[in-house]
Amino acid sequence: MTDRSQPDAASGRIAFFISPHGFGHAARAASVMEALGEINSSYHFDIFTTVPKWFFANGHSFNFHYHRLVSDIGLVQKTPFQEDVPATVQELKKFLPFHPSRIAVVADTIRHLECKLVICDIAPMGICVAEAAGVPSVLIENFTWDWIYRGYAEEGLKKFETYLQFIFAKATWHIQTRPICKYADVDFSAGPTSRKIKNPSNAIRLRLGLSEGCKVVMITAGGVPKSYGFIDKLKDQTDIHFIIPGAGSSEEIQNNLILLPENSAYFHPDLINAADAVVGKAGYSTIAEVYHAGVPFGYVAREDYRESKPLIGFIKKNIEGLAIAESEFQNGMFVRRLDKLLAIPRRQRNSPNGADQIAAFLADQVMGQG
């Protein structure tokens, strides 16, 4: 652990290094930024990532400046459900270990911007940059990459596992968010951390041309663009309307289908809240958003992915829904079970959002504004 001297809160400038692996880490980071902005509107965030800039502008009200930077590799994905381990190893070889000159350049940027704190979800580069810049760092995670890599037999991942474990351990502050994959001795534990609903269900349905009483199912691969081969099967379910983010290049209505682009005019948590049920990949951000919205979830797990087991364990204990096999999702046969899913009542949720818990901890214990 490095020195925990408190940063100057008056500057209000915080750097965020965010993994571009899917949109889950960006969604969690955005929720924390927004919650911090609600505590102190003078906070300004400098975001370092390759997640598109629009993701942070869409639906969010915090002040930020975007710096496009490869800050993490994670896993190279072939599809939302399939990773490419050999390609991951090749990318990691180019990225790690961090060259001191590369870290020094980014650290100079941090000093020039007068950022007094670096927060990482779960991009390890930020921890090294913070150390070089002489400022504290915060790691926010429900897993770290060394733990993920340990689940693969690929020999090429072994050296990166050891190196990243060393880097993650250097964070000044360590925060975990439920559902947690591997519990650790951390400074703070938070509940499911998600972006908050902005608009009520009836307002979103009105914008989408849907009546308040019609049945609506949202299908998601975590917001990442995907070509679905079961569209015709959905069209046959004429008594159900389907909202499918990332399924089109522009907003398009095809009978009972609403196809939306990756960057749509709708805030993803609002779409989840407007649905009667959600069907899709069981990734962290979707789980957290479904949890807080209280809607039933037809969840699709990646059986060979190490994060899946703890995530599914959390769903079974805390979210109403049913499991859908990946093959059942891919071929569209899950439509036969939609009546059962839609019969599950919505759950009223009063649990605090982990984003608010983290923001309060950071403002009080880290930023010194308690």
Buried (B, 14 or more C-beta within 10 A) or exposed (E): EBEEEEBEBEBBBBBBBBBBBBBBBBBBBBBBBBBBBBBEEEBBBBBBBEBBBEBBBBBBEBBBEBBEBBBBBBBBBEEBBEBBBEBBBBBBEEBBEBEEEBBEEBBEBBEEBEBBBBBBBBBBBBBBBBBBBEBBBBBBBBBBBBBBBBBBEEEBBEBBBEBBBEBBBBBBBBBBBBBBBBEBEBBBBBBBBBBBBBBEBEEBBBEBEBEEEEBBBBBBBBBBBBEBEBBEBBEEBEEBBBBBBBBBEEEEEBEBBBBBBBBBEBBBBBBBBBBBBBBBBBBBBBBBBBBBBBBBBBBBBBEEBBBBEBBBEBBEEBBBBBBBEBEBBBEBBBBEBBEEBBEBEBEEBEEEBBBBBBBBBBBEBBBEBE
